[in-house]
Amino acid sequence: MRISRSGIVTRKKFAKLLKDYRERRRFTQEDAAKHLGVSLRTLQNWEIARNMPRGFGLRALVATLEKGRK
């Protein structure tokens, strides 16, 4: 899936990508939040494009995605 020509991901696009990824892996929001080490509310906010991950949440998300690539 192409993100954009500039490589910038909007909150809305990120939210859709995250939710689609979680659902393809058959994780509930609760399971995904626990796996990432973030609160359920944080994950929900990411998925409705209220916020984007930063700091610890971003590092946890990147680490999880990197593990999945191996």
Distance bins in CASP14 RR format, pairs under 12 A and 6 or more apart:
PFRMAT RR
TARGET T0000
AUTHOR 0000-0000-0000
RMODE 2
METHOD distances of the structure
MODEL  1
1 9 0 0 0 0 0 1 0 0 0 0 0
1 13 0 0 0 0 1 0 0 0 0 0 0
1 14 0 0 0 0 0 1 0 0 0 0 0
1 16 0 0 0 0 1 0 0 0 0 0 0
1 17 1 0 0 1 0 0 0 0 0 0 0
1 20 0 0 0 0 1 0 0 0 0 0 0
1 21 0 0 0 0 0 1 0 0 0 0 0
1 24 0 0 0 0 0 1 0 0 0 0 0
2 8 0 0 0 0 0 1 0 0 0 0 0
2 9 0 0 0 0 0 1 0 0 0 0 0
2 13 0 0 0 0 0 1 0 0 0 0 0
2 17 0 0 0 0 0 1 0 0 0 0 0
3 9 1 0 1 0 0 0 0 0 0 0 0
3 10 0 0 0 0 1 0 0 0 0 0 0
3 12 0 0 0 0 0 1 0 0 0 0 0
3 13 1 0 0 1 0 0 0 0 0 0 0
3 14 0 0 0 0 1 0 0 0 0 0 0
3 16 0 0 0 0 0 1 0 0 0 0 0
3 17 0 0 0 0 1 0 0 0 0 0 0
4 10 0 0 0 0 1 0 0 0 0 0 0
4 12 0 0 0 0 0 1 0 0 0 0 0
4 13 1 0 0 1 0 0 0 0 0 0 0
4 14 0 0 0 0 0 1 0 0 0 0 0
4 17 0 0 0 0 0 1 0 0 0 0 0
6 13 0 0 0 0 0 1 0 0 0 0 0
7 13 0 0 0 0 0 1 0 0 0 0 0
7 14 0 0 0 0 0 1 0 0 0 0 0
8 14 0 0 0 0 0 1 0 0 0 0 0
8 52 0 0 0 0 0 1 0 0 0 0 0
9 15 0 0 0 0 1 0 0 0 0 0 0
9 16 0 0 0 0 0 1 0 0 0 0 0
9 17 1 0 0 1 0 0 0 0 0 0 0
9 18 0 0 0 0 0 1 0 0 0 0 0
9 46 0 0 0 0 0 1 0 0 0 0 0
9 49 0 0 0 0 0 1 0 0 0 0 0
9 52 0 0 0 0 1 0 0 0 0 0 0
9 53 0 0 0 0 0 1 0 0 0 0 0
10 16 0 0 0 0 1 0 0 0 0 0 0
10 17 0 0 0 0 0 1 0 0 0 0 0
10 49 0 0 0 0 1 0 0 0 0 0 0
10 52 0 0 0 0 1 0 0 0 0 0 0
11 17 0 0 0 0 0 1 0 0 0 0 0
11 18 0 0 0 0 0 1 0 0 0 0 0
11 45 0 0 0 0 1 0 0 0 0 0 0
11 46 0 0 0 0 1 0 0 0 0 0 0
11 47 0 0 0 0 0 1 0 0 0 0 0
11 48 0 0 0 0 1 0 0 0 0 0 0
11 49 1 0 1 0 0 0 0 0 0 0 0
11 50 1 0 0 1 0 0 0 0 0 0 0
11 51 1 0 0 1 0 0 0 0 0 0 0
11 52 1 0 1 0 0 0 0 0 0 0 0
11 53 0 0 0 0 0 1 0 0 0 0 0
11 54 0 0 0 0 0 1 0 0 0 0 0
12 18 0 0 0 0 0 1 0 0 0 0 0
12 19 0 0 0 0 0 1 0 0 0 0 0
12 46 0 0 0 0 0 1 0 0 0 0 0
12 47 0 0 0 0 0 1 0 0 0 0 0
12 48 0 0 0 0 1 0 0 0 0 0 0
12 49 1 0 1 0 0 0 0 0 0 0 0
12 50 0 0 0 0 0 1 0 0 0 0 0
12 52 0 0 0 0 0 1 0 0 0 0 0
13 19 0 0 0 0 0 1 0 0 0 0 0
13 20 0 0 0 0 0 1 0 0 0 0 0
13 49 0 0 0 0 1 0 0 0 0 0 0
13 52 0 0 0 0 0 1 0 0 0 0 0
14 20 0 0 0 0 0 1 0 0 0 0 0
14 21 0 0 0 0 0 1 0 0 0 0 0
14 45 0 0 0 0 0 1 0 0 0 0 0
14 46 1 0 0 1 0 0 0 0 0 0 0
14 47 0 0 0 0 1 0 0 0 0 0 0
14 48 0 0 0 0 0 1 0 0 0 0 0
14 49 1 0 0 1 0 0 0 0 0 0 0
14 50 0 0 0 0 0 1 0 0 0 0 0
14 51 0 0 0 0 1 0 0 0 0 0 0
14 52 1 0 1 0 0 0 0 0 0 0 0
14 53 0 0 0 0 1 0 0 0 0 0 0
14 54 0 0 0 0 0 1 0 0 0 0 0
14 58 0 0 0 0 0 1 0 0 0 0 0
14 61 0 0 0 0 0 1 0 0 0 0 0
15 21 0 0 0 0 0 1 0 0 0 0 0
15 22 0 0 0 0 0 1 0 0 0 0 0
15 43 0 0 0 0 0 1 0 0 0 0 0
15 44 0 0 0 0 0 1 0 0 0 0 0
15 45 0 0 0 0 1 0 0 0 0 0 0
15 46 1 0 0 1 0 0 0 0 0 0 0
15 47 1 0 1 0 0 0 0 0 0 0 0
15 48 1 0 0 1 0 0 0 0 0 0 0
15 49 1 1 0 0 0 0 0 0 0 0 0
15 50 0 0 0 0 1 0 0 0 0 0 0
15 51 0 0 0 0 1 0 0 0 0 0 0
15 52 0 0 0 0 1 0 0 0 0 0 0
15 53 0 0 0 0 0 1 0 0 0 0 0
16 22 0 0 0 0 0 1 0 0 0 0 0
16 23 0 0 0 0 0 1 0 0 0 0 0
16 46 0 0 0 0 0 1 0 0 0 0 0
16 47 0 0 0 0 1 0 0 0 0 0 0
16 48 0 0 0 0 0 1 0 0 0 0 0
16 49 0 0 0 0 1 0 0 0 0 0 0
17 23 0 0 0 0 0 1 0 0 0 0 0
17 24 0 0 0 0 0 1 0 0 0 0 0
17 46 0 0 0 0 0 1 0 0 0 0 0
17 47 0 0 0 0 1 0 0 0 0 0 0
17 49 0 0 0 0 0 1 0 0 0 0 0
17 52 0 0 0 0 0 1 0 0 0 0 0
17 53 0 0 0 0 0 1 0 0 0 0 0
17 61 0 0 0 0 0 1 0 0 0 0 0
17 65 0 0 0 0 0 1 0 0 0 0 0
18 24 0 0 0 0 0 1 0 0 0 0 0
18 25 0 0 0 0 0 1 0 0 0 0 0
18 27 0 0 0 0 0 1 0 0 0 0 0
18 29 0 0 0 0 0 1 0 0 0 0 0
18 32 0 0 0 0 1 0 0 0 0 0 0
18 33 0 0 0 0 0 1 0 0 0 0 0
18 36 0 0 0 0 0 1 0 0 0 0 0
18 38 0 0 0 0 0 1 0 0 0 0 0
18 42 0 0 0 0 0 1 0 0 0 0 0
18 43 0 0 0 0 1 0 0 0 0 0 0
18 44 0 0 0 0 0 1 0 0 0 0 0
18 45 0 0 0 0 0 1 0 0 0 0 0
18 46 1 0 1 0 0 0 0 0 0 0 0
18 47 1 0 1 0 0 0 0 0 0 0 0
18 48 0 0 0 0 0 1 0 0 0 0 0
18 49 0 0 0 0 1 0 0 0 0 0 0
18 51 0 0 0 0 0 1 0 0 0 0 0
18 52 0 0 0 0 1 0 0 0 0 0 0
18 53 0 0 0 0 1 0 0 0 0 0 0
18 57 0 0 0 0 0 1 0 0 0 0 0
18 58 0 0 0 0 0 1 0 0 0 0 0
18 61 0 0 0 0 1 0 0 0 0 0 0
18 64 0 0 0 0 0 1 0 0 0 0 0
18 65 0 0 0 0 0 1 0 0 0 0 0
19 25 0 0 0 0 0 1 0 0 0 0 0
19 27 0 0 0 0 0 1 0 0 0 0 0
19 28 0 0 0 0 0 1 0 0 0 0 0
19 29 0 0 0 0 1 0 0 0 0 0 0
19 32 0 0 0 0 1 0 0 0 0 0 0
19 43 0 0 0 0 1 0 0 0 0 0 0
19 44 0 0 0 0 0 1 0 0 0 0 0
19 46 0 0 0 0 1 0 0 0 0 0 0
19 47 1 0 1 0 0 0 0 0 0 0 0
19 48 0 0 0 0 1 0 0 0 0 0 0
19 49 0 0 0 0 1 0 0 0 0 0 0
20 27 0 0 0 0 0 1 0 0 0 0 0
20 47 0 0 0 0 1 0 0 0 0 0 0
21 27 0 0 0 0 1 0 0 0 0 0 0
21 32 0 0 0 0 1 0 0 0 0 0 0
21 36 0 0 0 0 0 1 0 0 0 0 0
21 43 0 0 0 0 0 1 0 0 0 0 0
21 46 0 0 0 0 0 1 0 0 0 0 0
21 47 0 0 0 0 0 1 0 0 0 0 0
21 61 0 0 0 0 1 0 0 0 0 0 0
21 64 0 0 0 0 1 0 0 0 0 0 0
21 65 0 0 0 0 1 0 0 0 0 0 0
21 68 0 0 0 0 0 1 0 0 0 0 0
22 28 0 0 0 0 1 0 0 0 0 0 0
22 29 1 0 0 1 0 0 0 0 0 0 0
22 30 0 0 0 0 0 1 0 0 0 0 0
22 31 0 0 0 0 1 0 0 0 0 0 0
22 32 1 0 1 0 0 0 0 0 0 0 0
22 33 0 0 0 0 1 0 0 0 0 0 0
22 35 0 0 0 0 1 0 0 0 0 0 0
22 36 0 0 0 0 1 0 0 0 0 0 0
22 43 0 0 0 0 1 0 0 0 0 0 0
22 44 0 0 0 0 0 1 0 0 0 0 0
22 46 0 0 0 0 1 0 0 0 0 0 0
22 47 1 0 0 1 0 0 0 0 0 0 0
22 61 0 0 0 0 0 1 0 0 0 0 0
22 64 0 0 0 0 0 1 0 0 0 0 0
22 65 0 0 0 0 0 1 0 0 0 0 0
23 29 0 0 0 0 1 0 0 0 0 0 0
23 31 0 0 0 0 0 1 0 0 0 0 0
23 32 0 0 0 0 1 0 0 0 0 0 0
23 47 0 0 0 0 0 1 0 0 0 0 0
24 32 0 0 0 0 0 1 0 0 0 0 0
25 31 0 0 0 0 1 0 0 0 0 0 0
25 32 1 0 0 1 0 0 0 0 0 0 0
25 35 0 0 0 0 1 0 0 0 0 0 0
25 36 0 0 0 0 0 1 0 0 0 0 0
25 64 0 0 0 0 0 1 0 0 0 0 0
25 65 0 0 0 0 0 1 0 0 0 0 0
25 68 0 0 0 0 1 0 0 0 0 0 0
26 32 0 0 0 0 0 1 0 0 0 0 0
27 33 0 0 0 0 1 0 0 0 0 0 0
27 34 0 0 0 0 1 0 0 0 0 0 0
27 35 1 0 0 1 0 0 0 0 0 0 0
27 36 0 0 0 0 1 0 0 0 0 0 0
27 43 0 0 0 0 1 0 0 0 0 0 0
27 47 0 0 0 0 0 1 0 0 0 0 0
27 64 0 0 0 0 0 1 0 0 0 0 0
28 34 0 0 0 0 1 0 0 0 0 0 0
28 35 0 0 0 0 0 1 0 0 0 0 0
28 40 0 0 0 0 1 0 0 0 0 0 0
28 43 0 0 0 0 0 1 0 0 0 0 0
28 44 0 0 0 0 0 1 0 0 0 0 0
28 47 0 0 0 0 0 1 0 0 0 0 0
29 35 0 0 0 0 0 1 0 0 0 0 0
29 36 0 0 0 0 0 1 0 0 0 0 0
29 38 0 0 0 0 0 1 0 0 0 0 0
29 39 0 0 0 0 0 1 0 0 0 0 0
29 40 1 0 0 1 0 0 0 0 0 0 0
29 41 0 0 0 0 1 0 0 0 0 0 0
29 42 0 0 0 0 0 1 0 0 0 0 0
29 43 1 0 1 0 0 0 0 0 0 0 0
29 44 1 0 0 1 0 0 0 0 0 0 0
29 45 0 0 0 0 0 1 0 0 0 0 0
29 46 0 0 0 0 1 0 0 0 0 0 0
29 47 1 0 0 1 0 0 0 0 0 0 0
29 48 0 0 0 0 0 1 0 0 0 0 0
30 36 0 0 0 0 0 1 0 0 0 0 0
30 37 0 0 0 0 0 1 0 0 0 0 0
30 38 0 0 0 0 0 1 0 0 0 0 0
30 39 0 0 0 0 0 1 0 0 0 0 0
30 40 1 0 1 0 0 0 0 0 0 0 0
30 41 0 0 0 0 0 1 0 0 0 0 0
30 42 0 0 0 0 0 1 0 0 0 0 0
30 43 0 0 0 0 1 0 0 0 0 0 0
30 44 0 0 0 0 0 1 0 0 0 0 0
31 37 0 0 0 0 0 1 0 0 0 0 0
31 38 0 0 0 0 0 1 0 0 0 0 0
31 40 0 0 0 0 1 0 0 0 0 0 0
31 43 0 0 0 0 1 0 0 0 0 0 0
31 64 0 0 0 0 0 1 0 0 0 0 0
32 38 0 0 0 0 1 0 0 0 0 0 0
32 39 0 0 0 0 0 1 0 0 0 0 0
32 40 0 0 0 0 1 0 0 0 0 0 0
32 42 0 0 0 0 0 1 0 0 0 0 0
32 43 1 0 1 0 0 0 0 0 0 0 0
32 44 0 0 0 0 0 1 0 0 0 0 0
32 46 0 0 0 0 1 0 0 0 0 0 0
32 47 0 0 0 0 1 0 0 0 0 0 0
32 57 0 0 0 0 0 1 0 0 0 0 0
32 60 0 0 0 0 0 1 0 0 0 0 0
32 61 0 0 0 0 1 0 0 0 0 0 0
32 64 0 0 0 0 1 0 0 0 0 0 0
32 65 0 0 0 0 0 1 0 0 0 0 0
33 39 1 0 0 1 0 0 0 0 0 0 0
33 40 1 0 1 0 0 0 0 0 0 0 0
33 41 0 0 0 0 1 0 0 0 0 0 0
33 42 1 0 0 1 0 0 0 0 0 0 0
33 43 1 0 1 0 0 0 0 0 0 0 0
33 44 0 0 0 0 1 0 0 0 0 0 0
33 45 0 0 0 0 0 1 0 0 0 0 0
33 46 0 0 0 0 1 0 0 0 0 0 0
33 47 0 0 0 0 0 1 0 0 0 0 0
33 53 0 0 0 0 0 1 0 0 0 0 0
33 57 0 0 0 0 0 1 0 0 0 0 0
33 60 0 0 0 0 1 0 0 0 0 0 0
33 61 0 0 0 0 0 1 0 0 0 0 0
33 64 0 0 0 0 0 1 0 0 0 0 0
34 40 0 0 0 0 1 0 0 0 0 0 0
34 42 0 0 0 0 0 1 0 0 0 0 0
34 43 0 0 0 0 1 0 0 0 0 0 0
34 60 0 0 0 0 0 1 0 0 0 0 0
34 64 0 0 0 0 0 1 0 0 0 0 0
35 43 0 0 0 0 1 0 0 0 0 0 0
35 57 0 0 0 0 0 1 0 0 0 0 0
35 60 0 0 0 0 1 0 0 0 0 0 0
35 61 0 0 0 0 0 1 0 0 0 0 0
35 63 0 0 0 0 0 1 0 0 0 0 0
35 64 1 0 0 1 0 0 0 0 0 0 0
35 65 0 0 0 0 0 1 0 0 0 0 0
35 67 0 0 0 0 0 1 0 0 0 0 0
35 68 0 0 0 0 0 1 0 0 0 0 0
36 42 0 0 0 0 1 0 0 0 0 0 0
36 43 1 0 0 1 0 0 0 0 0 0 0
36 46 0 0 0 0 1 0 0 0 0 0 0
36 53 0 0 0 0 1 0 0 0 0 0 0
36 56 0 0 0 0 1 0 0 0 0 0 0
36 57 1 0 0 1 0 0 0 0 0 0 0
36 58 0 0 0 0 0 1 0 0 0 0 0
36 59 0 0 0 0 1 0 0 0 0 0 0
36 60 1 0 1 0 0 0 0 0 0 0 0
36 61 1 0 0 1 0 0 0 0 0 0 0
36 62 0 0 0 0 0 1 0 0 0 0 0
36 63 0 0 0 0 1 0 0 0 0 0 0
36 64 1 0 1 0 0 0 0 0 0 0 0
36 65 0 0 0 0 0 1 0 0 0 0 0
36 67 0 0 0 0 0 1 0 0 0 0 0
37 43 0 0 0 0 1 0 0 0 0 0 0
37 53 0 0 0 0 0 1 0 0 0 0 0
37 56 0 0 0 0 1 0 0 0 0 0 0
37 57 1 0 0 1 0 0 0 0 0 0 0
37 59 0 0 0 0 0 1 0 0 0 0 0
37 60 1 0 1 0 0 0 0 0 0 0 0
37 61 0 0 0 0 1 0 0 0 0 0 0
37 63 0 0 0 0 0 1 0 0 0 0 0
37 64 0 0 0 0 1 0 0 0 0 0 0
38 44 0 0 0 0 0 1 0 0 0 0 0
38 45 0 0 0 0 1 0 0 0 0 0 0
38 46 0 0 0 0 1 0 0 0 0 0 0
38 47 0 0 0 0 0 1 0 0 0 0 0
38 51 0 0 0 0 0 1 0 0 0 0 0
38 53 1 0 0 1 0 0 0 0 0 0 0
38 54 0 0 0 0 0 1 0 0 0 0 0
38 55 0 0 0 0 0 1 0 0 0 0 0
38 56 1 0 0 1 0 0 0 0 0 0 0
38 57 1 0 1 0 0 0 0 0 0 0 0
38 58 0 0 0 0 1 0 0 0 0 0 0
38 59 0 0 0 0 0 1 0 0 0 0 0
38 60 1 0 0 1 0 0 0 0 0 0 0
38 61 0 0 0 0 1 0 0 0 0 0 0
38 64 0 0 0 0 0 1 0 0 0 0 0
39 45 0 0 0 0 1 0 0 0 0 0 0
39 46 0 0 0 0 0 1 0 0 0 0 0
39 51 0 0 0 0 0 1 0 0 0 0 0
39 56 0 0 0 0 0 1 0 0 0 0 0
39 57 0 0 0 0 0 1 0 0 0 0 0
39 60 0 0 0 0 0 1 0 0 0 0 0
40 46 0 0 0 0 0 1 0 0 0 0 0
40 47 0 0 0 0 0 1 0 0 0 0 0
41 47 0 0 0 0 0 1 0 0 0 0 0
41 48 0 0 0 0 0 1 0 0 0 0 0
41 50 0 0 0 0 1 0 0 0 0 0 0
41 51 0 0 0 0 1 0 0 0 0 0 0
42 48 0 0 0 0 0 1 0 0 0 0 0
42 50 0 0 0 0 1 0 0 0 0 0 0
42 51 1 0 0 1 0 0 0 0 0 0 0
42 52 0 0 0 0 0 1 0 0 0 0 0
42 53 1 0 0 1 0 0 0 0 0 0 0
42 54 0 0 0 0 0 1 0 0 0 0 0
42 55 0 0 0 0 0 1 0 0 0 0 0
42 56 0 0 0 0 1 0 0 0 0 0 0
42 57 1 0 0 1 0 0 0 0 0 0 0
42 58 0 0 0 0 0 1 0 0 0 0 0
42 60 0 0 0 0 1 0 0 0 0 0 0
42 61 0 0 0 0 0 1 0 0 0 0 0
43 50 0 0 0 0 0 1 0 0 0 0 0
43 51 0 0 0 0 0 1 0 0 0 0 0
43 52 0 0 0 0 0 1 0 0 0 0 0
43 53 0 0 0 0 1 0 0 0 0 0 0
43 57 0 0 0 0 1 0 0 0 0 0 0
43 60 0 0 0 0 0 1 0 0 0 0 0
43 61 0 0 0 0 1 0 0 0 0 0 0
43 64 0 0 0 0 0 1 0 0 0 0 0
44 50 0 0 0 0 1 0 0 0 0 0 0
44 51 0 0 0 0 1 0 0 0 0 0 0
45 51 1 0 1 0 0 0 0 0 0 0 0
45 52 0 0 0 0 1 0 0 0 0 0 0
45 53 0 0 0 0 1 0 0 0 0 0 0
45 54 0 0 0 0 0 1 0 0 0 0 0
45 57 0 0 0 0 0 1 0 0 0 0 0
46 52 1 0 0 1 0 0 0 0 0 0 0
46 53 1 0 0 1 0 0 0 0 0 0 0
46 54 0 0 0 0 0 1 0 0 0 0 0
46 57 0 0 0 0 1 0 0 0 0 0 0
46 58 0 0 0 0 0 1 0 0 0 0 0
46 60 0 0 0 0 0 1 0 0 0 0 0
46 61 0 0 0 0 1 0 0 0 0 0 0
47 53 0 0 0 0 0 1 0 0 0 0 0
51 57 0 0 0 0 0 1 0 0 0 0 0
51 58 0 0 0 0 0 1 0 0 0 0 0
52 58 0 0 0 0 1 0 0 0 0 0 0
52 61 0 0 0 0 1 0 0 0 0 0 0
53 59 0 0 0 0 1 0 0 0 0 0 0
53 60 1 0 0 1 0 0 0 0 0 0 0
53 61 1 0 1 0 0 0 0 0 0 0 0
53 62 0 0 0 0 1 0 0 0 0 0 0
53 63 0 0 0 0 0 1 0 0 0 0 0
53 64 0 0 0 0 0 1 0 0 0 0 0
53 65 0 0 0 0 0 1 0 0 0 0 0
54 60 0 0 0 0 0 1 0 0 0 0 0
54 61 0 0 0 0 0 1 0 0 0 0 0
54 62 0 0 0 0 0 1 0 0 0 0 0
55 61 0 0 0 0 1 0 0 0 0 0 0
55 62 0 0 0 0 0 1 0 0 0 0 0
55 63 0 0 0 0 0 1 0 0 0 0 0
56 62 0 0 0 0 0 1 0 0 0 0 0
56 63 0 0 0 0 0 1 0 0 0 0 0
57 63 0 0 0 0 1 0 0 0 0 0 0
57 64 0 0 0 0 1 0 0 0 0 0 0
57 65 0 0 0 0 0 1 0 0 0 0 0
58 64 0 0 0 0 0 1 0 0 0 0 0
58 65 0 0 0 0 0 1 0 0 0 0 0
59 65 0 0 0 0 0 1 0 0 0 0 0
59 66 0 0 0 0 0 1 0 0 0 0 0
60 66 0 0 0 0 0 1 0 0 0 0 0
60 67 0 0 0 0 0 1 0 0 0 0 0
61 67 0 0 0 0 0 1 0 0 0 0 0
61 68 0 0 0 0 0 1 0 0 0 0 0
62 68 0 0 0 0 0 1 0 0 0 0 0
62 69 0 0 0 0 0 1 0 0 0 0 0
63 69 0 0 0 0 0 1 0 0 0 0 0
63 70 0 0 0 0 0 1 0 0 0 0 0
64 70 0 0 0 0 0 1 0 0 0 0 0
END
